[in-house]
């Protein structure tokens, strides 16, 4: 028998390293999805026009918004997938428990959010290259300042991480009871429909404004980090209860 003891930190490190190597298809799918989003982005994200008797001007705007949205969807689905039984069986390779498994999953999602956020923002450079080649003389590229670049990259990573946390909590709840797979989407869709109408549900609008319309960058970062911490902590707590029940 071995007298060596494996610490929680060592377990998490080994599982995280293993998942980075084993889940390469996750990052391959990210590249494919972002390239697809770049293709759709050439339709533009907005337009405006003006005309006179002899001149007509049409202006079309391009950005990485579509790529970011596709990346957020990718992160949400990925977070759900790694909570499934098929992915959890990979942890049986190690001496592990729910805590080390969850922590390694969260590190993997954090890494995916950083990679996804950076590549999503870098897609603007790819779009600029393509537009400079095929866009003709009518294409004008904006040059953001360093502070705008830093805010853009960090905000994108935080948004992706936020939806990763939502997906991970959703996946954990579904593992507890399959009824959540229908109940939770039904609640959000119903709340969105009612919130968009005249029946109230001001909390839907309030949640959106609380997260997505925060004018202060530092407050926004704190809000997202606190929410992400709450989401992942809730997932760990639910997983531990599920382990005890089993």
C-alpha positions as CSV (number, residue, x, y, z in Angstrom):
1,X,0.0,0.0,0.0
2,X,1.2,3.5,-0.7
3,X,1.7,5.9,2.2
4,X,1.6,9.0,-0.1
5,X,-1.4,11.3,0.3
6,X,-3.0,13.2,-2.5
7,X,-4.1,16.7,-1.7
8,X,-7.2,18.4,-3.0
9,X,-5.0,20.9,-4.9
10,X,-3.1,18.1,-6.6
11,X,-6.3,16.3,-7.6
12,X,-7.8,19.5,-9.1
13,X,-4.6,20.2,-11.0
14,X,-4.4,16.7,-12.4
15,X,-8.1,16.6,-13.4
16,X,-7.9,20.1,-15.0
17,X,-4.8,19.1,-17.0
18,X,-6.5,15.9,-18.1
19,X,-9.7,17.8,-19.2
20,X,-7.7,20.3,-21.2
21,X,-6.2,17.4,-23.2
22,X,-9.3,15.2,-23.3
23,X,-11.8,17.9,-24.3
24,X,-10.0,19.3,-27.3
25,X,-13.2,18.9,-29.4
26,X,-14.8,21.6,-27.2
27,X,-12.2,24.2,-28.5
28,X,-12.5,22.8,-32.0
29,X,-16.2,23.4,-31.9
30,X,-15.5,26.9,-30.6
31,X,-13.4,27.8,-33.6
32,X,-16.0,26.4,-36.0
33,X,-18.8,28.3,-34.3
34,X,-16.9,31.6,-34.3
35,X,-16.0,31.2,-38.0
36,X,-19.7,30.6,-38.7
37,X,-20.5,33.8,-36.7
38,X,-18.0,35.8,-38.7
39,X,-19.7,34.6,-41.9
40,X,-23.1,35.8,-40.6
41,X,-21.5,39.1,-39.4
42,X,-20.9,40.2,-43.0
43,X,-24.6,41.0,-43.2
44,X,-23.8,43.8,-40.8
45,X,-25.2,44.5,-37.3
46,X,-26.9,47.8,-38.3
47,X,-27.3,50.3,-41.0
48,X,-28.4,53.8,-41.8
49,X,-28.8,55.9,-44.9
50,X,-29.4,59.3,-46.3
51,X,-30.2,60.7,-49.7
52,X,-30.7,63.8,-51.7
53,X,-31.7,64.6,-55.2
54,X,-28.4,63.3,-56.7
55,X,-26.6,61.5,-53.9
56,X,-27.6,58.4,-51.9
57,X,-25.5,57.2,-48.9
58,X,-25.9,53.8,-47.3
59,X,-23.8,53.1,-44.2
60,X,-23.6,49.5,-42.8
61,X,-22.0,48.7,-39.4
62,X,-19.9,45.6,-38.7
63,X,-18.8,44.4,-35.3
64,X,-18.0,41.2,-33.3
65,X,-21.4,41.2,-31.6
66,X,-22.6,38.1,-33.5
67,X,-19.4,36.3,-32.7
68,X,-19.7,37.1,-29.0
69,X,-23.4,35.9,-29.0
70,X,-22.4,32.6,-30.6
71,X,-19.5,32.2,-28.1
72,X,-21.9,32.8,-25.2
73,X,-24.2,30.1,-26.5
74,X,-21.2,27.8,-26.9
75,X,-20.1,28.4,-23.3
76,X,-23.6,27.8,-22.0
77,X,-24.0,24.5,-23.8
78,X,-20.5,23.4,-22.9
79,X,-21.1,24.0,-19.2
80,X,-24.2,21.9,-19.4
81,X,-22.4,19.1,-21.2
82,X,-19.6,18.7,-18.7
83,X,-22.2,18.1,-15.9
84,X,-23.6,15.0,-17.7
85,X,-22.9,11.5,-16.6
86,X,-20.7,10.7,-19.7
87,X,-18.3,13.5,-18.8
88,X,-18.4,12.8,-15.1
89,X,-17.2,9.2,-15.7
90,X,-13.9,10.7,-16.9
91,X,-13.2,11.7,-13.3
92,X,-13.2,8.1,-12.2
93,X,-9.7,7.9,-13.6
94,X,-8.5,9.8,-10.5
95,X,-9.0,9.5,-6.8
96,X,-11.7,12.2,-6.6
97,X,-14.8,13.5,-5.1
98,X,-17.5,16.0,-6.1
99,X,-15.5,19.0,-4.8
100,X,-12.4,18.3,-6.8
101,X,-14.5,17.4,-9.9
102,X,-16.5,20.6,-9.7
103,X,-13.4,22.8,-9.1
104,X,-11.6,21.3,-12.1
105,X,-14.7,21.8,-14.2
106,X,-14.9,25.4,-13.1
107,X,-11.2,26.0,-14.0
108,X,-11.9,24.4,-17.4
109,X,-14.9,26.7,-17.9
110,X,-12.8,29.7,-16.8
111,X,-10.1,28.8,-19.3
112,X,-12.8,28.3,-22.0
113,X,-14.3,31.7,-21.2
114,X,-10.9,33.4,-21.5
115,X,-10.0,31.7,-24.7
116,X,-13.5,32.3,-26.1
117,X,-13.5,35.9,-25.1
118,X,-10.1,36.6,-26.6
119,X,-10.8,34.8,-29.9
120,X,-14.2,36.5,-30.2
121,X,-12.6,39.9,-29.9
122,X,-9.8,39.0,-32.2
123,X,-12.4,38.1,-34.8
124,X,-12.7,41.8,-35.5
125,X,-9.2,41.7,-36.9
126,X,-10.1,38.8,-39.2
127,X,-13.2,40.8,-40.4
128,X,-11.1,43.9,-41.0
129,X,-8.6,41.9,-43.2
130,X,-11.5,40.3,-45.2
131,X,-13.3,43.7,-45.6
132,X,-10.0,45.4,-46.6
133,X,-9.6,42.8,-49.4
134,X,-13.2,42.6,-50.5
135,X,-14.8,45.7,-49.1
136,X,-13.3,48.2,-51.6
137,X,-12.6,51.8,-51.0
138,X,-15.8,52.4,-49.2
139,X,-14.7,50.5,-46.1
140,X,-13.6,52.5,-43.0
141,X,-12.1,50.8,-40.0
142,X,-12.3,52.3,-36.5
143,X,-9.3,52.3,-34.2
144,X,-10.3,51.9,-30.5
145,X,-8.1,53.2,-27.7
146,X,-6.2,51.0,-25.3
147,X,-8.7,51.5,-22.5
148,X,-11.6,50.5,-24.9
149,X,-9.7,47.4,-25.9
150,X,-9.1,46.4,-22.3
151,X,-12.7,47.0,-21.3
152,X,-14.0,45.2,-24.4
153,X,-11.9,42.1,-23.8
154,X,-12.5,41.9,-20.1
155,X,-16.3,42.5,-20.4
156,X,-16.6,39.8,-23.1
157,X,-14.7,37.3,-20.9
158,X,-17.0,38.1,-18.0
159,X,-20.2,37.8,-20.0
160,X,-19.0,34.4,-21.3
161,X,-18.1,33.3,-17.8
162,X,-21.4,34.4,-16.4
163,X,-23.3,32.3,-18.9
164,X,-20.9,29.4,-18.2
165,X,-22.0,29.6,-14.6
166,X,-25.6,29.7,-15.5
167,X,-25.2,26.6,-17.8
168,X,-23.3,24.7,-15.1
169,X,-26.0,25.4,-12.5
170,X,-28.7,24.4,-15.0
171,X,-26.8,21.2,-15.9
172,X,-26.4,20.4,-12.2
173,X,-30.1,20.9,-11.5
174,X,-31.0,18.6,-14.5
175,X,-28.7,15.9,-13.1
176,X,-30.8,16.1,-9.8
177,X,-34.1,15.9,-11.6
178,X,-34.9,15.7,-15.4
179,X,-38.0,17.8,-14.7
180,X,-35.7,20.9,-14.5
181,X,-34.9,20.5,-18.2
182,X,-38.4,21.5,-18.9
183,X,-39.3,23.6,-15.9
184,X,-36.5,26.2,-16.0
185,X,-36.7,27.0,-19.7
186,X,-40.5,27.2,-19.4
187,X,-40.2,29.7,-16.5
188,X,-37.7,31.9,-18.3
189,X,-39.6,31.9,-21.6
190,X,-42.9,32.6,-19.8
191,X,-41.3,35.4,-17.8
192,X,-39.8,36.9,-20.9
193,X,-43.1,36.8,-22.8
194,X,-45.0,38.3,-19.8
195,X,-42.3,40.8,-19.1
196,X,-42.4,42.0,-22.7
197,X,-46.1,42.6,-22.5
198,X,-48.3,44.6,-20.2
199,X,-48.7,42.1,-17.4
200,X,-45.8,43.3,-15.3
201,X,-42.8,41.1,-14.4
202,X,-40.7,44.1,-13.8
203,X,-38.0,41.8,-12.3
204,X,-37.2,40.6,-15.8
205,X,-36.3,44.1,-16.9
206,X,-34.7,44.8,-13.5
207,X,-32.3,41.8,-13.9
208,X,-31.3,42.9,-17.3
209,X,-30.6,46.4,-16.2
210,X,-28.8,45.3,-13.1
211,X,-26.2,43.3,-15.1
212,X,-26.1,44.6,-18.7
213,X,-26.6,48.4,-18.3
214,X,-24.2,49.1,-15.4
215,X,-22.3,52.3,-16.3
216,X,-19.4,51.7,-14.0
217,X,-16.8,49.2,-15.2
218,X,-15.6,48.3,-11.7
219,X,-19.1,47.9,-10.3
220,X,-20.0,45.7,-13.4
221,X,-16.9,43.5,-12.8
222,X,-17.8,43.1,-9.1
223,X,-21.4,42.3,-9.9
224,X,-20.5,39.6,-12.4
225,X,-17.9,38.1,-10.2
226,X,-20.2,37.9,-7.2
227,X,-23.0,36.3,-9.4
228,X,-20.6,33.8,-10.9
229,X,-19.3,32.9,-7.4
230,X,-22.9,32.4,-6.3
231,X,-23.7,30.2,-9.3
232,X,-20.7,28.0,-8.9
233,X,-21.1,27.8,-5.1
234,X,-24.7,26.7,-5.5
235,X,-23.7,24.1,-8.1
236,X,-21.1,22.7,-5.6
237,X,-23.6,22.6,-2.8
238,X,-26.2,20.8,-4.9
239,X,-23.6,18.3,-6.2
240,X,-22.5,17.5,-2.6
241,X,-26.1,16.9,-1.6
242,X,-26.6,14.7,-4.6
243,X,-23.5,12.7,-3.7
244,X,-24.7,12.2,-0.1
245,X,-28.1,11.1,-1.4
246,X,-26.6,8.6,-3.8
